[in-house]
Amino acid sequence: MKEIEALWRDVRELSLGNSVRIEKLESPPTPLQFLRDFISPNKPCIVSNAINHWPALSSWTHDDYLTQAISSTHVSVHLTPNGRADAIVPFNNNQAESPPLQCFASAHVELMPFAEALSLITSSSSESSSNLKVVAYAQQQNDCFRSEYSELGSDCDPHIPWASEALGCLPEAVNLWIGNHHSQTSFHKDHYENLYAVISGEKHFLLLPPTDVHRLYIRNFPAAYYSYSRETKEFTLELEKPTRYVPWCSVNPYPSPESKESEMSKFPLYFNGPEPFEFTVKAGEILYLPSMWFHHVRQSPDDRGRTIAVNYWYDMQFDIKYAYFNFLQSIHCRSNLKATLHDNQCEDSDSGF
Ligand SMILES: O=C(O)CCC(=O)C(=O)O
């Protein structure tokens, strides 16, 4: 354990710096600067004044513009009772299990006309958490901006030129995210270099470097899915059959006041370790979120009740850094760290998480 703690310290001292502030650039870097100062050291940054020329920044604040532009296609909307899709939630199977079974819950995904999606997202924005019936988040992550939203394509650049040149490729996927403050994205990591542009509202990020993998207590959870009935306006949560396990981060960084103490004692490496990078990306800014970094995302809406972002996923290099991170993750179960963990479940390093 001491050795792994020393690694957290070294990474911060030698590469990331000891501040939890993220580096901010007032103008786009040259491809060479971006490669040298951020991609190679696998270090995040926020870039301002890189997308001021995108028509999206002004035209997407008008509902009429958006609904007329996408009048003929249906879009995928992720529905949950609480805004927590792809997250660890309790599974109530009517059996008094102690501790209660937890599962990895996926949203109910529905195709609907864009105007309906927009009004659903906006209407739940003004509800208090206790009155919520359904939270809608347009967050289909399969290159949806270039398929479902292709009519909006000319409002943004098709790629981020200085990033494409530095990375030596074009984006593998471009995604659109439209949500409100009830939706949050739980801690996870992606095998992509991510250029994340906020168009409207604000996104609040927590980031931890890949070397902090043990602090997130990755465990295997049974996969479950929400189903939503339009008639009853009720959700049901069912376990997938046959059972499928999903390796996912156990830590909820914002526990409720009632559960805070128990969460802190279950996950001491997270709550007592070095602070995560915590920052807000505002409309008009781009975040560079390097591959394999763990991220948790919340959002604050604009005055129309929504947050809109477009992100560009570029393939990462499966190079020596990737090999080191995999090795680090795999030594978890065999290390002394195991003794300090809450339970004996080990993360599944072959799972692709
Ligand atoms: O905006 C969000 O809710 C999540 C973004 C994210 O996880 C990503 O871009 O990889």
The ligand as a Gaussian input file, in Angstrom:
#p B3LYP/6-31G(d) Opt

LIG

0 1
 O      -21.444000      14.841000     -19.650000
 C      -21.624000      13.811000     -19.051000
 O      -22.630000      13.603000     -18.343000
 C      -20.601000      12.693000     -19.101000
 C      -19.485000      12.904000     -20.067000
 C      -18.582000      11.699000     -20.160000
 O      -18.594000      10.814000     -19.346000
 C      -17.646000      11.613000     -21.268000
 O      -17.596000      12.515000     -22.128000
 O      -16.898000      10.607000     -21.322000

